[in-house]
Amino acid sequence: MPVKYTCKNCGSELYKFEKVGQDFYGVRTPSEIKSIYGGKCPRCGHELQVPSLAEIKITLKKRAISG
């Protein structure tokens, strides 16, 4: 299941972790993503913040049923 960080203001994708072994560090934390971009979205300039638990969305990918 991919982990995706997006800007709350413009929806721009800031980081996407798709699979184990993608990079040496593993899944980055919201604080790391914020520091990578200097605290601002590179697309709209909105200040990046660490999300609260209520702001985190979990969606499941539907699987195709073979039959």
All heavy atoms as TSV, in Angstrom:
chain	resi	resn	atom	element	x	y	z
A	1	MET	N	N	0.844	-1.165	0.000
A	1	MET	CA	C	0.000	0.000	0.000
A	1	MET	C	C	0.897	1.238	0.000
A	1	MET	O	O	1.734	1.394	0.873
A	1	MET	CB	C	-0.873	-0.010	1.258
A	1	MET	CG	C	-1.690	1.224	1.388
A	1	MET	SD	S	-2.680	1.430	2.895
A	1	MET	CE	C	-3.047	-0.147	3.454
A	2	PRO	N	N	0.766	2.123	-0.977
A	2	PRO	CA	C	1.613	3.318	-1.031
A	2	PRO	C	C	1.256	4.324	0.064
A	2	PRO	O	O	0.120	4.390	0.521
A	2	PRO	CB	C	1.331	3.917	-2.405
A	2	PRO	CG	C	0.245	3.141	-3.011
A	2	PRO	CD	C	-0.071	1.993	-2.131
A	3	VAL	N	N	2.254	5.079	0.476
A	3	VAL	CA	C	2.067	6.186	1.411
A	3	VAL	C	C	2.342	7.450	0.620
A	3	VAL	O	O	3.392	7.578	-0.014
A	3	VAL	CB	C	3.049	6.069	2.601
A	3	VAL	CG1	C	2.947	7.285	3.497
A	3	VAL	CG2	C	2.807	4.798	3.375
A	4	LYS	N	N	1.369	8.364	0.629
A	4	LYS	CA	C	1.488	9.568	-0.193
A	4	LYS	C	C	1.269	10.807	0.675
A	4	LYS	O	O	0.324	10.878	1.441
A	4	LYS	CB	C	0.436	9.509	-1.299
A	4	LYS	CG	C	0.596	10.541	-2.349
A	4	LYS	CD	C	-0.272	10.409	-3.588
A	4	LYS	CE	C	-1.495	9.584	-3.532
A	4	LYS	NZ	N	-2.316	9.707	-4.740
A	5	TYR	N	N	2.176	11.779	0.539
A	5	TYR	CA	C	2.043	13.062	1.225
A	5	TYR	C	C	1.671	14.114	0.189
A	5	TYR	O	O	2.339	14.231	-0.842
A	5	TYR	CB	C	3.355	13.465	1.898
A	5	TYR	CG	C	3.769	12.563	3.031
A	5	TYR	CD1	C	4.772	11.619	2.875
A	5	TYR	CD2	C	3.160	12.667	4.271
A	5	TYR	CE1	C	5.158	10.800	3.915
A	5	TYR	CE2	C	3.534	11.850	5.329
A	5	TYR	CZ	C	4.542	10.923	5.139
A	5	TYR	OH	O	4.917	10.119	6.180
A	6	THR	N	N	0.608	14.866	0.470
A	6	THR	CA	C	0.170	15.920	-0.447
A	6	THR	C	C	-0.024	17.233	0.314
A	6	THR	O	O	-0.254	17.239	1.524
A	6	THR	CB	C	-1.160	15.553	-1.137
A	6	THR	OG1	O	-2.147	15.316	-0.141
A	6	THR	CG2	C	-1.030	14.326	-2.012
A	7	CYS	N	N	0.030	18.332	-0.418
A	7	CYS	CA	C	-0.202	19.659	0.152
A	7	CYS	C	C	-1.699	19.819	0.432
A	7	CYS	O	O	-2.522	19.505	-0.419
A	7	CYS	CB	C	0.273	20.731	-0.826
A	7	CYS	SG	S	-0.105	22.421	-0.311
A	8	LYS	N	N	-2.047	20.302	1.640
A	8	LYS	CA	C	-3.457	20.521	1.988
A	8	LYS	C	C	-4.081	21.614	1.139
A	8	LYS	O	O	-5.275	21.592	0.884
A	8	LYS	CB	C	-3.578	20.953	3.454
A	8	LYS	CG	C	-3.594	19.847	4.442
A	8	LYS	CD	C	-4.088	20.331	5.780
A	8	LYS	CE	C	-2.973	20.979	6.559
A	8	LYS	NZ	N	-3.363	21.255	7.954
A	9	ASN	N	N	-3.281	22.567	0.701
A	9	ASN	CA	C	-3.806	23.720	-0.018
A	9	ASN	C	C	-4.062	23.429	-1.504
A	9	ASN	O	O	-5.153	23.656	-1.999
A	9	ASN	CB	C	-2.838	24.901	0.127
A	9	ASN	CG	C	-3.407	26.198	-0.375
A	9	ASN	OD1	O	-4.492	26.588	0.020
A	9	ASN	ND2	N	-2.667	26.855	-1.237
A	10	CYS	N	N	-3.057	22.904	-2.216
A	10	CYS	CA	C	-3.194	22.724	-3.668
A	10	CYS	C	C	-3.312	21.273	-4.110
A	10	CYS	O	O	-3.590	20.990	-5.273
A	10	CYS	CB	C	-2.031	23.397	-4.392
A	10	CYS	SG	S	-0.430	22.593	-4.147
A	11	GLY	N	N	-3.040	20.317	-3.203
A	11	GLY	CA	C	-3.141	18.905	-3.552
A	11	GLY	C	C	-1.915	18.347	-4.266
A	11	GLY	O	O	-1.912	17.203	-4.698
A	12	SER	N	N	-0.865	19.135	-4.377
A	12	SER	CA	C	0.357	18.696	-5.035
A	12	SER	C	C	0.984	17.537	-4.259
A	12	SER	O	O	1.071	17.567	-3.035
A	12	SER	CB	C	1.341	19.866	-5.103
A	12	SER	OG	O	2.573	19.467	-5.619
A	13	GLU	N	N	1.434	16.518	-4.978
A	13	GLU	CA	C	2.068	15.364	-4.340
A	13	GLU	C	C	3.500	15.735	-3.951
A	13	GLU	O	O	4.315	16.074	-4.802
A	13	GLU	CB	C	2.073	14.175	-5.293
A	13	GLU	CG	C	2.582	12.908	-4.666
A	13	GLU	CD	C	2.497	11.729	-5.610
A	13	GLU	OE1	O	1.377	11.261	-5.890
A	13	GLU	OE2	O	3.563	11.296	-6.085
A	14	LEU	N	N	3.800	15.644	-2.665
A	14	LEU	CA	C	5.122	15.999	-2.165
A	14	LEU	C	C	6.054	14.797	-2.091
A	14	LEU	O	O	7.256	14.920	-2.300
A	14	LEU	CB	C	5.000	16.631	-0.774
A	14	LEU	CG	C	4.122	17.877	-0.691
A	14	LEU	CD1	C	3.886	18.268	0.753
A	14	LEU	CD2	C	4.740	19.007	-1.470
A	15	TYR	N	N	5.494	13.624	-1.783
A	15	TYR	CA	C	6.304	12.420	-1.633
A	15	TYR	C	C	5.400	11.206	-1.751
A	15	TYR	O	O	4.259	11.225	-1.291
A	15	TYR	CB	C	6.989	12.425	-0.255
A	15	TYR	CG	C	7.802	11.198	0.054
A	15	TYR	CD1	C	9.054	11.007	-0.499
A	15	TYR	CD2	C	7.318	10.218	0.909
A	15	TYR	CE1	C	9.804	9.875	-0.203
A	15	TYR	CE2	C	8.055	9.083	1.208
A	15	TYR	CZ	C	9.306	8.925	0.650
A	15	TYR	OH	O	10.044	7.812	0.928
A	16	LYS	N	N	5.921	10.147	-2.357
A	16	LYS	CA	C	5.162	8.909	-2.481
A	16	LYS	C	C	6.102	7.733	-2.236
A	16	LYS	O	O	7.132	7.612	-2.872
A	16	LYS	CB	C	4.544	8.806	-3.878
A	16	LYS	CG	C	3.596	7.645	-4.050
A	16	LYS	CD	C	2.921	7.717	-5.404
A	16	LYS	CE	C	1.868	6.671	-5.574
A	16	LYS	NZ	N	1.217	6.773	-6.883
A	17	PHE	N	N	5.735	6.883	-1.282
A	17	PHE	CA	C	6.488	5.673	-0.979
A	17	PHE	C	C	5.642	4.506	-1.453
A	17	PHE	O	O	4.565	4.262	-0.924
A	17	PHE	CB	C	6.748	5.571	0.531
A	17	PHE	CG	C	7.612	4.404	0.904
A	17	PHE	CD1	C	8.988	4.497	0.842
A	17	PHE	CD2	C	7.046	3.204	1.298
A	17	PHE	CE1	C	9.794	3.413	1.185
A	17	PHE	CE2	C	7.831	2.117	1.632
A	17	PHE	CZ	C	9.213	2.223	1.577
A	18	GLU	N	N	6.120	3.778	-2.461
A	18	GLU	CA	C	5.317	2.726	-3.081
A	18	GLU	C	C	5.670	1.310	-2.659
A	18	GLU	O	O	4.815	0.443	-2.658
A	18	GLU	CB	C	5.409	2.847	-4.600
A	18	GLU	CG	C	4.807	4.147	-5.100
A	18	GLU	CD	C	4.767	4.212	-6.599
A	18	GLU	OE1	O	3.821	3.624	-7.142
A	18	GLU	OE2	O	5.658	4.825	-7.195
A	19	LYS	N	N	6.943	1.067	-2.334
A	19	LYS	CA	C	7.316	-0.311	-2.010
A	19	LYS	C	C	8.571	-0.352	-1.146
A	19	LYS	O	O	9.385	0.573	-1.167
A	19	LYS	CB	C	7.537	-1.128	-3.274
A	19	LYS	CG	C	8.670	-0.612	-4.137
A	19	LYS	CD	C	8.833	-1.415	-5.398
A	19	LYS	CE	C	9.965	-0.793	-6.212
A	19	LYS	NZ	N	10.287	-1.530	-7.362
A	20	VAL	N	N	8.720	-1.436	-0.412
A	20	VAL	CA	C	9.909	-1.652	0.400
A	20	VAL	C	C	11.104	-1.769	-0.528
A	20	VAL	O	O	11.027	-2.389	-1.582
A	20	VAL	CB	C	9.751	-2.933	1.254
A	20	VAL	CG1	C	11.021	-3.241	2.023
A	20	VAL	CG2	C	8.582	-2.793	2.194
A	21	GLY	N	N	12.207	-1.154	-0.155
A	21	GLY	CA	C	13.405	-1.180	-0.988
A	21	GLY	C	C	13.460	-0.024	-1.965
A	21	GLY	O	O	14.400	0.087	-2.742
A	22	GLN	N	N	12.462	0.855	-1.926
A	22	GLN	CA	C	12.424	2.005	-2.838
A	22	GLN	C	C	13.642	2.906	-2.608
A	22	GLN	O	O	14.226	3.405	-3.550
A	22	GLN	CB	C	11.136	2.798	-2.622
A	22	GLN	CG	C	11.037	4.066	-3.427
A	22	GLN	CD	C	9.698	4.740	-3.224
A	22	GLN	OE1	O	8.677	4.077	-3.152
A	22	GLN	NE2	N	9.693	6.040	-3.136
A	23	ASP	N	N	13.969	3.131	-1.351
A	23	ASP	CA	C	15.167	3.886	-1.028
A	23	ASP	C	C	15.739	3.389	0.293
A	23	ASP	O	O	15.151	2.555	0.971
A	23	ASP	CB	C	14.911	5.395	-1.001
A	23	ASP	CG	C	13.880	5.822	0.022
A	23	ASP	OD1	O	13.664	5.084	1.000
A	23	ASP	OD2	O	13.310	6.892	-0.158
A	24	PHE	N	N	16.865	3.901	0.659
A	24	PHE	CA	C	17.584	3.431	1.836
A	24	PHE	C	C	16.871	3.773	3.138
A	24	PHE	O	O	16.956	3.042	4.110
A	24	PHE	CB	C	18.988	4.044	1.833
A	24	PHE	CG	C	19.824	3.645	3.007
A	24	PHE	CD1	C	20.371	2.378	3.073
A	24	PHE	CD2	C	20.047	4.526	4.046
A	24	PHE	CE1	C	21.134	2.000	4.171
A	24	PHE	CE2	C	20.814	4.152	5.133
A	24	PHE	CZ	C	21.366	2.894	5.192
A	25	TYR	N	N	16.138	4.882	3.181
A	25	TYR	CA	C	15.574	5.393	4.426
A	25	TYR	C	C	14.211	4.821	4.790
A	25	TYR	O	O	13.786	4.918	5.925
A	25	TYR	CB	C	15.473	6.925	4.367
A	25	TYR	CG	C	16.819	7.576	4.178
A	25	TYR	CD1	C	17.184	8.123	2.958
A	25	TYR	CD2	C	17.733	7.613	5.216
A	25	TYR	CE1	C	18.434	8.701	2.791
A	25	TYR	CE2	C	18.983	8.189	5.056
A	25	TYR	CZ	C	19.322	8.741	3.837
A	25	TYR	OH	O	20.544	9.305	3.672
A	26	GLY	N	N	13.469	4.271	3.868
A	26	GLY	CA	C	12.122	3.774	4.148
A	26	GLY	C	C	11.115	4.916	4.081
A	26	GLY	O	O	11.360	5.959	3.476
A	27	VAL	N	N	9.978	4.743	4.728
A	27	VAL	CA	C	8.921	5.752	4.701
A	27	VAL	C	C	9.369	6.956	5.518
A	27	VAL	O	O	9.784	6.817	6.670
A	27	VAL	CB	C	7.601	5.191	5.288
A	27	VAL	CG1	C	6.528	6.266	5.296
A	27	VAL	CG2	C	7.136	3.988	4.511
A	28	ARG	N	N	9.293	8.118	4.924
A	28	ARG	CA	C	9.675	9.350	5.619
A	28	ARG	C	C	8.520	9.834	6.486
A	28	ARG	O	O	7.358	9.604	6.178
A	28	ARG	CB	C	10.069	10.422	4.626
A	28	ARG	CG	C	11.292	10.013	3.816
A	28	ARG	CD	C	11.746	11.139	2.925
A	28	ARG	NE	N	12.820	10.720	2.064
A	28	ARG	CZ	C	14.114	10.919	2.350
A	28	ARG	NH1	N	14.460	11.523	3.444
A	28	ARG	NH2	N	15.037	10.506	1.522
A	29	THR	N	N	8.841	10.542	7.541
A	29	THR	CA	C	7.824	11.086	8.443
A	29	THR	C	C	7.347	12.438	7.900
A	29	THR	O	O	8.045	13.072	7.092
A	29	THR	CB	C	8.395	11.297	9.851
A	29	THR	OG1	O	9.417	12.290	9.800
A	29	THR	CG2	C	8.947	9.997	10.425
A	30	PRO	N	N	6.181	12.915	8.339
A	30	PRO	CA	C	5.719	14.236	7.916
A	30	PRO	C	C	6.725	15.344	8.252
A	30	PRO	O	O	6.913	16.278	7.464
A	30	PRO	CB	C	4.413	14.429	8.686
A	30	PRO	CG	C	3.902	13.043	8.888
A	30	PRO	CD	C	5.141	12.219	9.117
A	31	SER	N	N	7.403	15.230	9.375
A	31	SER	CA	C	8.411	16.233	9.753
A	31	SER	C	C	9.587	16.237	8.776
A	31	SER	O	O	10.121	17.299	8.441
A	31	SER	CB	C	8.924	15.966	11.166
A	31	SER	OG	O	7.887	16.083	12.092
A	32	GLU	N	N	9.986	15.062	8.303
A	32	GLU	CA	C	11.075	14.973	7.321
A	32	GLU	C	C	10.661	15.595	5.994
A	32	GLU	O	O	11.451	16.307	5.366
A	32	GLU	CB	C	11.490	13.520	7.108
A	32	GLU	CG	C	12.212	12.913	8.287
A	32	GLU	CD	C	12.487	11.432	8.117
A	32	GLU	OE1	O	11.643	10.712	7.544
A	32	GLU	OE2	O	13.549	10.989	8.581
A	33	ILE	N	N	9.431	15.347	5.565
A	33	ILE	CA	C	8.943	15.932	4.313
A	33	ILE	C	C	8.923	17.456	4.434
A	33	ILE	O	O	9.345	18.172	3.525
A	33	ILE	CB	C	7.531	15.401	3.967
A	33	ILE	CG1	C	7.546	13.878	3.807
A	33	ILE	CG2	C	6.977	16.077	2.720
A	33	ILE	CD1	C	8.470	13.345	2.739
A	34	LYS	N	N	8.467	17.951	5.574
A	34	LYS	CA	C	8.428	19.392	5.818
A	34	LYS	C	C	9.827	19.993	5.730
A	34	LYS	O	O	10.021	21.023	5.084
A	34	LYS	CB	C	7.808	19.660	7.189
A	34	LYS	CG	C	7.661	21.116	7.524
A	34	LYS	CD	C	7.012	21.301	8.882
A	34	LYS	CE	C	6.932	22.764	9.255
A	34	LYS	NZ	N	6.329	22.974	10.558
A	35	SER	N	N	10.816	19.340	6.334
A	35	SER	CA	C	12.181	19.869	6.306
A	35	SER	C	C	12.812	19.778	4.910
A	35	SER	O	O	13.604	20.641	4.533
A	35	SER	CB	C	13.054	19.182	7.350
A	35	SER	OG	O	13.287	17.845	7.013
A	36	ILE	N	N	12.462	18.755	4.143
A	36	ILE	CA	C	12.991	18.624	2.779
A	36	ILE	C	C	12.625	19.841	1.932
A	36	ILE	O	O	13.425	20.359	1.165
A	36	ILE	CB	C	12.466	17.331	2.112
A	36	ILE	CG1	C	13.130	16.109	2.724
A	36	ILE	CG2	C	12.681	17.346	0.601
A	36	ILE	CD1	C	12.510	14.786	2.298
A	37	TYR	N	N	11.389	20.317	2.092
A	37	TYR	CA	C	10.900	21.441	1.296
A	37	TYR	C	C	11.019	22.782	2.004
A	37	TYR	O	O	10.452	23.781	1.541
A	37	TYR	CB	C	9.439	21.197	0.889
A	37	TYR	CG	C	9.305	20.082	-0.115
A	37	TYR	CD1	C	8.776	18.853	0.264
A	37	TYR	CD2	C	9.716	20.243	-1.429
A	37	TYR	CE1	C	8.659	17.815	-0.658
A	37	TYR	CE2	C	9.614	19.212	-2.343
A	37	TYR	CZ	C	9.079	18.006	-1.946
A	37	TYR	OH	O	8.967	16.979	-2.849
A	38	GLY	N	N	11.738	22.838	3.120
A	38	GLY	CA	C	11.926	24.099	3.818
A	38	GLY	C	C	10.650	24.652	4.437
A	38	GLY	O	O	10.529	25.862	4.635
A	39	GLY	N	N	9.687	23.780	4.715
A	39	GLY	CA	C	8.465	24.193	5.383
A	39	GLY	C	C	7.390	24.773	4.485
A	39	GLY	O	O	6.336	25.160	4.959
A	40	LYS	N	N	7.646	24.827	3.165
A	40	LYS	CA	C	6.656	25.397	2.236
A	40	LYS	C	C	6.463	24.493	1.031
A	40	LYS	O	O	7.399	23.874	0.547
A	40	LYS	CB	C	7.098	26.771	1.754
A	40	LYS	CG	C	7.149	27.782	2.877
A	40	LYS	CD	C	7.372	29.168	2.341
A	40	LYS	CE	C	7.482	30.126	3.490
A	40	LYS	NZ	N	6.350	30.965	3.629
A	41	CYS	N	N	5.224	24.450	0.527
A	41	CYS	CA	C	4.925	23.678	-0.676
A	41	CYS	C	C	5.669	24.300	-1.857
A	41	CYS	O	O	5.588	25.513	-2.068
A	41	CYS	CB	C	3.411	23.691	-0.934
A	41	CYS	SG	S	2.935	22.919	-2.499
A	42	PRO	N	N	6.387	23.489	-2.641
A	42	PRO	CA	C	7.129	24.041	-3.782
A	42	PRO	C	C	6.210	24.558	-4.896
A	42	PRO	O	O	6.630	25.375	-5.707
A	42	PRO	CB	C	7.983	22.864	-4.262
A	42	PRO	CG	C	7.279	21.650	-3.768
A	42	PRO	CD	C	6.585	22.051	-2.502
A	43	ARG	N	N	4.974	24.113	-4.910
A	43	ARG	CA	C	4.052	24.533	-5.973
A	43	ARG	C	C	3.300	25.822	-5.627
A	43	ARG	O	O	3.248	26.735	-6.436
A	43	ARG	CB	C	3.067	23.411	-6.260
A	43	ARG	CG	C	2.133	23.716	-7.399
A	43	ARG	CD	C	1.303	22.500	-7.730
A	43	ARG	NE	N	0.320	22.817	-8.742
A	43	ARG	CZ	C	-0.720	22.076	-8.996
A	43	ARG	NH1	N	-0.914	20.950	-8.328
A	43	ARG	NH2	N	-1.574	22.416	-9.917
A	44	CYS	N	N	2.714	25.895	-4.408
A	44	CYS	CA	C	1.872	27.054	-4.082
A	44	CYS	C	C	2.445	27.943	-2.983
A	44	CYS	O	O	1.928	29.037	-2.761
A	44	CYS	CB	C	0.469	26.599	-3.693
A	44	CYS	SG	S	0.379	25.724	-2.100
A	45	GLY	N	N	3.489	27.474	-2.280
A	45	GLY	CA	C	4.103	28.272	-1.234
A	45	GLY	C	C	3.396	28.221	0.116
A	45	GLY	O	O	3.795	28.900	1.050
A	46	HIS	N	N	2.344	27.400	0.224
A	46	HIS	CA	C	1.603	27.265	1.480
A	46	HIS	C	C	2.496	26.624	2.535
A	46	HIS	O	O	3.278	25.727	2.236
A	46	HIS	CB	C	0.364	26.398	1.241
A	46	HIS	CG	C	-0.559	26.313	2.403
A	46	HIS	ND1	N	-0.563	25.247	3.266
A	46	HIS	CD2	C	-1.514	27.168	2.855
A	46	HIS	CE1	C	-1.489	25.442	4.188
A	46	HIS	NE2	N	-2.078	26.608	3.969
A	47	GLU	N	N	2.393	27.073	3.789
A	47	GLU	CA	C	3.190	26.513	4.868
A	47	GLU	C	C	2.767	25.070	5.147
A	47	GLU	O	O	1.588	24.794	5.343
A	47	GLU	CB	C	3.035	27.340	6.139
A	47	GLU	CG	C	3.924	26.864	7.259
A	47	GLU	CD	C	3.792	27.700	8.517
A	47	GLU	OE1	O	3.319	28.839	8.433
A	47	GLU	OE2	O	4.161	27.186	9.577
A	48	LEU	N	N	3.737	24.168	5.148
A	48	LEU	CA	C	3.464	22.754	5.417
A	48	LEU	C	C	3.400	22.537	6.921
A	48	LEU	O	O	4.184	23.114	7.675
A	48	LEU	CB	C	4.554	21.869	4.813
A	48	LEU	CG	C	4.705	21.932	3.297
A	48	LEU	CD1	C	5.909	21.110	2.860
A	48	LEU	CD2	C	3.451	21.461	2.603
A	49	GLN	N	N	2.443	21.702	7.352
A	49	GLN	CA	C	2.286	21.391	8.765
A	49	GLN	C	C	2.188	19.882	8.931
A	49	GLN	O	O	1.774	19.177	8.022
A	49	GLN	CB	C	1.018	22.040	9.307
A	49	GLN	CG	C	1.035	23.549	9.200
A	49	GLN	CD	C	-0.299	24.154	9.599
A	49	GLN	OE1	O	-1.292	23.458	9.716
A	49	GLN	NE2	N	-0.305	25.459	9.799
A	50	VAL	N	N	2.560	19.411	10.105
A	50	VAL	CA	C	2.410	17.992	10.424
A	50	VAL	C	C	0.921	17.750	10.640
A	50	VAL	O	O	0.278	18.465	11.403
A	50	VAL	CB	C	3.225	17.624	11.683
A	50	VAL	CG1	C	2.980	16.184	12.072
A	50	VAL	CG2	C	4.707	17.871	11.438
A	51	PRO	N	N	0.327	16.772	9.943
A	51	PRO	CA	C	-1.120	16.551	10.051
A	51	PRO	C	C	-1.536	15.971	11.406
A	51	PRO	O	O	-0.774	15.254	12.049
A	51	PRO	CB	C	-1.407	15.548	8.937
A	51	PRO	CG	C	-0.132	14.811	8.763
A	51	PRO	CD	C	0.956	15.810	9.041
A	52	SER	N	N	-2.758	16.289	11.797
A	52	SER	CA	C	-3.324	15.669	12.993
A	52	SER	C	C	-3.870	14.294	12.591
A	52	SER	O	O	-3.999	13.995	11.402
A	52	SER	CB	C	-4.446	16.533	13.557
A	52	SER	OG	O	-5.547	16.536	12.675
A	53	LEU	N	N	-4.214	13.476	13.560
A	53	LEU	CA	C	-4.758	12.154	13.248
A	53	LEU	C	C	-6.051	12.252	12.449
A	53	LEU	O	O	-6.329	11.413	11.603
A	53	LEU	CB	C	-4.992	11.353	14.528
A	53	LEU	CG	C	-3.725	10.848	15.222
A	53	LEU	CD1	C	-4.088	10.147	16.527
A	53	LEU	CD2	C	-2.941	9.929	14.327
A	54	ALA	N	N	-6.854	13.277	12.694
A	54	ALA	CA	C	-8.124	13.458	11.973
A	54	ALA	C	C	-7.900	13.782	10.499
A	54	ALA	O	O	-8.772	13.537	9.666
A	54	ALA	CB	C	-8.944	14.553	12.632
A	55	GLU	N	N	-6.744	14.335	10.163
A	55	GLU	CA	C	-6.462	14.725	8.771
A	55	GLU	C	C	-5.853	13.601	7.936
A	55	GLU	O	O	-5.741	13.725	6.717
A	55	GLU	CB	C	-5.513	15.922	8.752
A	55	GLU	CG	C	-6.116	17.166	9.358
A	55	GLU	CD	C	-5.110	18.272	9.496
A	55	GLU	OE1	O	-3.983	18.024	9.958
A	55	GLU	OE2	O	-5.466	19.403	9.127
A	56	ILE	N	N	-5.452	12.516	8.553
A	56	ILE	CA	C	-4.824	11.406	7.828
A	56	ILE	C	C	-5.909	10.534	7.214
A	56	ILE	O	O	-6.834	10.103	7.892
A	56	ILE	CB	C	-3.930	10.581	8.772
A	56	ILE	CG1	C	-2.794	11.459	9.277
A	56	ILE	CG2	C	-3.396	9.342	8.062
A	56	ILE	CD1	C	-1.959	10.816	10.357
A	57	LYS	N	N	-5.802	10.295	5.900
A	57	LYS	CA	C	-6.783	9.476	5.186
A	57	LYS	C	C	-6.179	8.115	4.860
A	57	LYS	O	O	-5.044	8.027	4.409
A	57	LYS	CB	C	-7.188	10.136	3.868
A	57	LYS	CG	C	-7.946	11.410	4.031
A	57	LYS	CD	C	-8.300	11.966	2.660
A	57	LYS	CE	C	-8.915	13.335	2.767
A	57	LYS	NZ	N	-9.159	13.909	1.441
A	58	ILE	N	N	-6.959	7.089	5.070
A	58	ILE	CA	C	-6.548	5.733	4.702
A	58	ILE	C	C	-7.566	5.210	3.715
A	58	ILE	O	O	-8.767	5.151	4.015
A	58	ILE	CB	C	-6.480	4.808	5.928
A	58	ILE	CG1	C	-5.431	5.344	6.918
A	58	ILE	CG2	C	-6.136	3.387	5.501
A	58	ILE	CD1	C	-5.399	4.603	8.223
A	59	THR	N	N	-7.106	4.868	2.527
A	59	THR	CA	C	-8.003	4.330	1.511
A	59	THR	C	C	-7.483	2.969	1.068
A	59	THR	O	O	-6.285	2.741	0.997
A	59	THR	CB	C	-8.115	5.260	0.279
A	59	THR	OG1	O	-6.804	5.491	-0.240
A	59	THR	CG2	C	-8.725	6.597	0.649
A	60	LEU	N	N	-8.387	2.081	0.785
A	60	LEU	CA	C	-8.031	0.747	0.342
A	60	LEU	C	C	-8.189	0.651	-1.169
A	60	LEU	O	O	-9.141	1.194	-1.735
A	60	LEU	CB	C	-8.894	-0.301	1.025
A	60	LEU	CG	C	-8.803	-0.338	2.550
A	60	LEU	CD1	C	-9.796	-1.341	3.110
A	60	LEU	CD2	C	-7.400	-0.660	2.997
A	61	LYS	N	N	-7.281	-0.036	-1.775
A	61	LYS	CA	C	-7.329	-0.253	-3.202
A	61	LYS	C	C	-8.198	-1.473	-3.478
A	61	LYS	O	O	-8.014	-2.522	-2.863
A	61	LYS	CB	C	-5.906	-0.490	-3.716
A	61	LYS	CG	C	-5.767	-0.543	-5.189
A	61	LYS	CD	C	-4.286	-0.676	-5.521
A	61	LYS	CE	C	-4.079	-0.777	-7.000
A	61	LYS	NZ	N	-2.670	-0.930	-7.346
A	62	LYS	N	N	-9.153	-1.343	-4.389
A	62	LYS	CA	C	-10.009	-2.478	-4.725
A	62	LYS	C	C	-9.240	-3.460	-5.587
A	62	LYS	O	O	-8.512	-3.080	-6.499
A	62	LYS	CB	C	-11.256	-1.999	-5.476
A	62	LYS	CG	C	-12.174	-1.194	-4.608
A	62	LYS	CD	C	-13.429	-0.847	-5.370
A	62	LYS	CE	C	-14.364	-0.065	-4.482
A	62	LYS	NZ	N	-15.613	0.262	-5.159
A	63	ARG	N	N	-9.424	-4.729	-5.300
A	63	ARG	CA	C	-8.787	-5.778	-6.099
A	63	ARG	C	C	-9.767	-6.318	-7.120
A	63	ARG	O	O	-10.956	-6.435	-6.863
A	63	ARG	CB	C	-8.338	-6.920	-5.209
A	63	ARG	CG	C	-7.227	-6.555	-4.286
A	63	ARG	CD	C	-6.763	-7.768	-3.553
A	63	ARG	NE	N	-5.681	-7.395	-2.644
A	63	ARG	CZ	C	-4.929	-8.258	-2.025
A	63	ARG	NH1	N	-5.136	-9.543	-2.193
A	63	ARG	NH2	N	-3.983	-7.869	-1.231
A	64	ALA	N	N	-9.241	-6.683	-8.249
A	64	ALA	CA	C	-10.083	-7.300	-9.280
A	64	ALA	C	C	-10.415	-8.725	-8.867
A	64	ALA	O	O	-9.563	-9.476	-8.381
A	64	ALA	CB	C	-9.348	-7.303	-10.613
A	65	ILE	N	N	-11.646	-9.098	-9.022
A	65	ILE	CA	C	-12.091	-10.454	-8.685
A	65	ILE	C	C	-11.992	-11.312	-9.944
A	65	ILE	O	O	-12.627	-11.007	-10.952
A	65	ILE	CB	C	-13.521	-10.460	-8.132
A	65	ILE	CG1	C	-13.595	-9.609	-6.863
A	65	ILE	CG2	C	-13.983	-11.879	-7.852
A	65	ILE	CD1	C	-14.998	-9.395	-6.358
A	66	SER	N	N	-11.190	-12.359	-9.863
A	66	SER	CA	C	-11.073	-13.244	-11.033
A	66	SER	C	C	-11.988	-14.440	-10.828
A	66	SER	O	O	-12.124	-14.957	-9.729
A	66	SER	CB	C	-9.624	-13.690	-11.212
A	66	SER	OG	O	-9.179	-14.366	-10.078
A	67	GLY	N	N	-12.613	-14.831	-11.858
A	67	GLY	CA	C	-13.519	-15.955	-11.656
A	67	GLY	C	C	-13.765	-16.699	-12.845
A	67	GLY	O	O	-13.843	-17.263	-13.707
